Amino acid sequence: MRKIILIILMLFCFIQTCIASQISYDKSDFAPVYTVINDAAYDIRYYSPNNFTGNQIKGYKAPVAYMTKEALSALAVAAEDLRQQGYRILIWDTYRPQKAVYNFVEWINNPSDSGDKTFYPNLKKSDLLKGNYIAEKSGHTRGSTVDLTIIKKDGSYVDMGGTFDLFSEISHPDYKKLTKTQKKNRKILHDAMIKAGFKGIDSEWWHFTLENEPYPDTYFDFDVE
């Protein structure tokens, strides 16, 4: 009898997990960033080979940045804050299809493809998954996460002390060996995003997720096109 109860409980937990984490292809609550923020700049890395895999990523059929409408409204608030300080936002990634995440995992498990080692100079490729640098489920896939930096209004570079997707402690927001200017620049971006309702993570200074994201348990898989 106890075994039967245990099996029933295990099945119940499995079903609950499946329900809690859904895959959706419905993009009706998403919009491109350019429809709300008209001065944002873009360098959609996974549409090009300029990323750690060295290849264009599955699901990226156009260099367009999509977000949930709720997250995009919040990002517009941050963009206006930064605009008042003399900056524009430059976006590297926003919504990411689940098929793109699977593509990352496939690449990690392919021993014959080293990708672009400049993005992980001091790590083995296998460390990227084990060290939580790359996740099998990404917040980006829920549609309310953005990877971004700031640039000056004329488009010129702002020194943040490290580049996007550099898998290193240099990318930690509180990295101790930054210059005063680099610390200040990271703080400008961080403060604007936090005030607008986003939260950061402790491993990537460029990564922010809407605090009250509308789809916390849904992973989307429509193409970026």
C-alpha positions in Angstrom: 0.0 0.0 0.0 2.8 2.4 0.9 4.5 1.7 -2.5 1.2 2.5 -4.3 0.9 5.8 -2.4 4.5 6.6 -3.2 4.0 6.0 -6.9 0.9 8.1 -6.9 2.8 11.0 -5.2 5.7 10.7 -7.7 3.2 10.8 -10.6 1.5 13.8 -9.1 4.8 15.7 -8.7 5.7 14.8 -12.3 2.4 16.1 -13.6 2.7 19.3 -11.5 6.2 19.9 -12.9 4.9 19.5 -16.4 2.0 21.9 -15.8 4.3 24.5 -14.0 6.7 24.7 -17.0 4.8 25.1 -20.3 6.0 25.6 -23.9 4.1 28.2 -25.9 4.2 29.5 -29.4 1.8 32.3 -28.8 3.5 35.7 -29.5 0.4 37.9 -29.2 1.6 39.5 -25.9 5.1 40.3 -27.4 6.3 43.3 -29.4 9.5 44.4 -31.0 11.5 46.9 -29.0 11.7 49.4 -31.9 7.9 49.9 -31.7 8.3 51.5 -28.3 11.9 52.7 -28.0 12.9 54.5 -31.2 16.5 55.3 -30.4 17.7 51.9 -29.2 20.7 50.4 -31.0 21.0 46.7 -31.7 23.7 44.0 -32.0 21.7 40.8 -31.9 24.6 38.4 -31.3 22.7 35.1 -31.8 21.6 36.2 -35.3 25.2 36.4 -36.3 28.3 34.1 -35.7 29.7 36.7 -33.3 28.9 34.6 -30.2 30.5 31.8 -28.2 29.3 29.1 -30.6 30.8 30.8 -33.6 27.5 30.2 -35.5 24.1 31.7 -36.1 21.7 30.3 -33.5 18.5 28.3 -34.3 15.3 30.4 -34.1 17.0 33.7 -34.9 15.8 34.5 -38.4 16.1 38.3 -38.2 18.1 40.8 -36.0 15.0 41.8 -34.1 14.5 42.2 -30.3 11.1 41.0 -29.0 9.9 41.3 -25.4 6.6 40.9 -23.6 4.7 44.1 -23.7 4.8 44.5 -20.0 8.6 44.2 -19.9 9.0 46.5 -22.9 7.0 49.2 -21.1 9.3 48.9 -18.2 12.4 49.0 -20.4 11.0 52.2 -22.0 11.1 53.8 -18.5 14.7 52.8 -18.1 15.6 54.0 -21.5 14.1 57.4 -20.8 16.0 57.6 -17.5 19.2 56.9 -19.4 18.3 59.3 -22.1 18.1 62.1 -19.6 21.6 61.2 -18.5 22.9 61.4 -22.1 22.8 57.7 -23.0 21.0 55.3 -25.3 20.6 51.5 -24.8 22.2 48.9 -27.0 20.6 45.5 -27.0 22.4 42.2 -27.4 19.5 39.8 -26.7 15.9 39.9 -25.4 13.4 37.1 -26.0 15.2 33.8 -26.9 13.3 30.8 -28.4 13.6 27.6 -26.5 15.0 26.0 -29.7 18.0 28.4 -29.3 18.6 27.2 -25.8 18.6 23.6 -27.0 21.0 24.7 -29.7 23.4 25.9 -27.0 23.2 22.6 -25.2 23.8 20.7 -28.5 26.9 22.8 -29.1 28.3 22.1 -25.6 27.8 18.4 -26.1 29.5 18.4 -29.5 33.2 17.8 -28.8 34.3 18.6 -32.3 33.1 22.2 -32.3 35.0 24.5 -29.9 33.2 27.6 -31.1 34.8 31.0 -30.3 37.2 30.4 -27.3 37.6 34.2 -26.8 34.2 34.1 -24.9 35.4 31.5 -22.5 39.2 31.9 -22.4 39.8 30.2 -19.0 37.2 27.5 -19.1 36.6 24.2 -20.7 33.5 24.1 -22.9 31.9 21.5 -20.7 32.2 23.9 -17.7 29.7 26.3 -19.4 26.8 24.0 -18.6 28.1 22.6 -15.3 29.0 26.1 -14.0 25.6 27.5 -14.8 26.9 29.9 -17.4 24.5 28.4 -19.8 21.2 27.0 -18.6 19.0 24.3 -20.2 16.1 26.7 -19.4 16.7 30.4 -19.7 14.8 33.4 -18.3 15.2 34.9 -21.8 12.8 32.3 -23.1 10.0 33.7 -20.8 10.2 37.0 -22.8 10.9 39.5 -20.0 14.7 39.4 -19.9 17.1 41.7 -21.7 20.9 41.7 -22.2 22.0 45.3 -22.8 24.5 48.1 -22.3 24.6 51.8 -22.6 26.2 53.9 -25.4 26.5 57.6 -25.8 23.8 59.4 -27.8 26.2 59.6 -30.8 26.7 55.9 -30.7 30.2 55.9 -29.2 31.4 53.2 -26.8 31.0 53.3 -23.1 33.6 51.4 -21.1 31.9 48.7 -19.0 35.1 46.7 -18.2 34.1 43.7 -20.2 32.0 42.5 -23.1 28.8 40.6 -23.5 28.8 36.8 -22.9 32.3 36.8 -21.5 32.2 33.8 -19.3 34.5 35.1 -16.6 34.5 36.7 -13.2 35.2 40.0 -15.0 31.5 39.9 -16.0 30.3 39.9 -12.3 28.6 43.2 -11.6 30.8 43.7 -8.5 34.1 42.6 -10.0 36.8 44.2 -7.8 39.4 45.1 -10.4 37.3 47.6 -12.4 38.4 51.2 -12.8 36.4 53.9 -11.2 34.9 54.8 -14.6 33.9 51.3 -15.4 32.2 50.9 -11.9 30.4 54.2 -12.5 29.2 53.1 -15.9 27.9 49.8 -14.7 26.1 51.5 -11.8 24.4 54.0 -14.2 22.9 51.0 -16.2 22.1 49.0 -13.1 20.4 51.8 -11.2 18.2 52.8 -14.2 17.1 49.2 -14.7 16.4 48.5 -11.0 14.3 51.7 -10.8 12.3 50.6 -13.8 11.3 47.3 -12.1 14.0 44.9 -13.3 16.4 42.8 -11.2 19.9 41.7 -12.1 22.0 38.6 -11.5 25.4 38.2 -9.8 27.2 36.7 -12.8 26.4 39.1 -15.7 26.4 42.9 -15.5 24.3 43.2 -18.7 21.4 40.8 -17.7 18.1 42.0 -16.3 14.7 40.4 -15.8 11.4 42.2 -15.0 10.8 41.7 -11.3 7.1 40.8 -11.8 7.4 39.0 -15.1 4.0 38.1 -16.7 5.0 34.5 -17.7 7.2 33.1 -14.9 6.4 29.5 -15.8 6.0 29.7 -19.6 8.8 29.1 -22.0 8.2 30.4 -25.6 9.4 28.9 -28.8 8.3 31.1 -31.7 11.0 32.2 -34.1 12.6 35.7 -34.0 11.7 37.0 -37.5 
